Amino acid sequence: MEGLPPEALEQVAAYFQALSEPTRLQILNLLRAGERNVGEIAQQTGFTSANISRHLSFLMQRGLLERESRGTAVYYRIADPSVFALCDLVCGNIGRQQERAARGSLAFAAGAPAARARRKSSR
């Protein structure tokens, strides 16, 4: 980001904004396996076609998706595969944070009986 003009930083922020909504992340994850139309995405996510269309439009505006009309259907696919490298990086970091938190919880739980025993013996 160093040296980017304010206009470019606004584009970076808009890109991250596109990734800030769980439904859009779910859509991107589905499209990772290949192109799909609105109906397929709606069926696989459990959201309405109107809701999916709104999110697809937002992702298109941010340059993450491409669309192709085929007859009466429109198919969407990933335009920027680097989005998955970014998502994998963030997901890996979150996974490591959760593992550390789980280990901390286990250590705390394991230490609790010993602490109770120490309190009882000091009485």
ABEGO torsion letter per residue (X at the ends): XBGBBAAAAAAAAAAAAAAABAAAAAAAAAAAAEBBBAAAAAAAAGBBAAAAAAAAAAAAAAGABBBBBBEABBBBBBABAAAAAAAAAAAAAAAAAAAAAAAAAAAAAAAAAAAAAAAAAAX
